[in-house]
Amino acid sequence: MTAPASTRPYNFSAGPAAIPEEVLRLAAADMLDWHGSGMSVMEMSHRGKEFISICERAEADLRELLAVPPHFRILFMQGGGLAENAIVPLNLSRGTSADFVVTGSWSQKSLKEARKYCTAHVAASTEADGYTTLPDPAGWQLANNAAYVHICSNETIHGVEFQTLPDLQALGSKAPLVIDFSSHVASRPVDWSRVGLAFGGAQKNLGPAGVTLVVVREDLLGHALPACPSAFDYKTVADSHSMYNTPPTWAIYVAGLTFQWLKKQGGIAAMEQRNIAKAQLLYDFIDRSQFYANKVAPSCRSRMNVPFFLRDESRSEAFLAGAKDRGLLQLKGHKSVGGMRASIYNAMPIAGVQALVDYMQEFERTLS
């Protein structure tokens, strides 16, 4: 039976964000009875064979998709990226110090939270230029004794992205690199040779809110501070296969369906090419326009989150109202920066970006 053609709006929300329609339909079909078990996934014991099979499949698919090496553990946790801002220093800082590269709101939050558990040192910051560039790693002031170096590899609010992860060894640092990849996980490959730990909430690119992904190198396990809650101790979670406490079962299940969808699309390499094409389509139009502007340096523009402004900001409300009428939703920028923001994660088809560009052209034509 052929699925009916979709008439759903295009959702540009930064998160919780759009989920592939195919995934939503599969989840809906299983809502009352998962594979003949007589139970919804939301009703299952997390220690029962049914859910354990779901979780194991999800972990295996994610390991394959992201090409995670065997000496890294994949953990399904809770609390989102904000909780990880505390959980990382509780596990990795050993009460000493950590370096932070501050490139936007999320790395700024990470720095502030870590100061409760260790000495948090700013190795570089782009606050002075409004977080519209990335600092050259060659100029980072890295401490000799840092337990780890933290970056947010894609800043959702300010729209800057590390297109290449820094090579800390080449910079003379022996510290592991920690990346918050919440808003671009599974949009491009990860060079795991440069990473010690990666974390991210699922609600932008991998599924619904509720589950937080942590990928951690095995040698970094087992160093939690005594004050670290047991449920947040990475070694405890790893040894328990993410079942130390009741995990977010429904969120893991839908994320698992998303992993299967990603594999059907051709995997991460294929998604990266689509994401490059989507971002280029939107940025090229903005750069040609005299009506809209993007303030981020072209060398570090995010492929996932595209902030832009109307040069005459008095027209912003009319722009948003017209967009909503055309089924283009959640385009208002974050309250801390204003303007607009189009989040074009994996689930956003290029047709959605084209529809946005067409509307932007129409709106500009009408008011110019």
Secondary structure as GFF3:
##gff-version 3
##sequence-region A 1 368
A	DSSP	beta_strand	10	11	.	.	.	ID=ss1
A	DSSP	alpha_helix	21	29	.	.	.	ID=ss2
A	DSSP	three_ten_helix	41	43	.	.	.	ID=ss3
A	DSSP	alpha_helix	49	66	.	.	.	ID=ss4
A	DSSP	beta_strand	72	77	.	.	.	ID=ss5
A	DSSP	alpha_helix	80	92	.	.	.	ID=ss6
A	DSSP	beta_strand	97	102	.	.	.	ID=ss7
A	DSSP	alpha_helix	105	114	.	.	.	ID=ss8
A	DSSP	beta_strand	119	125	.	.	.	ID=ss9
A	DSSP	three_ten_helix	127	129	.	.	.	ID=ss10
A	DSSP	three_ten_helix	137	139	.	.	.	ID=ss11
A	DSSP	beta_strand	149	152	.	.	.	ID=ss12
A	DSSP	beta_strand	154	155	.	.	.	ID=ss13
A	DSSP	beta_strand	160	161	.	.	.	ID=ss14
A	DSSP	beta_strand	177	180	.	.	.	ID=ss15
A	DSSP	three_ten_helix	192	194	.	.	.	ID=ss16
A	DSSP	beta_strand	197	201	.	.	.	ID=ss17
A	DSSP	beta_strand	212	217	.	.	.	ID=ss18
A	DSSP	three_ten_helix	218	220	.	.	.	ID=ss19
A	DSSP	three_ten_helix	230	232	.	.	.	ID=ss20
A	DSSP	alpha_helix	234	239	.	.	.	ID=ss21
A	DSSP	alpha_helix	249	264	.	.	.	ID=ss22
A	DSSP	alpha_helix	267	288	.	.	.	ID=ss23
A	DSSP	beta_strand	292	293	.	.	.	ID=ss24
A	DSSP	three_ten_helix	298	300	.	.	.	ID=ss25
A	DSSP	beta_strand	305	310	.	.	.	ID=ss26
A	DSSP	three_ten_helix	313	315	.	.	.	ID=ss27
A	DSSP	alpha_helix	316	325	.	.	.	ID=ss28
A	DSSP	beta_strand	328	329	.	.	.	ID=ss29
A	DSSP	beta_strand	340	343	.	.	.	ID=ss30
A	DSSP	alpha_helix	350	367	.	.	.	ID=ss31
###
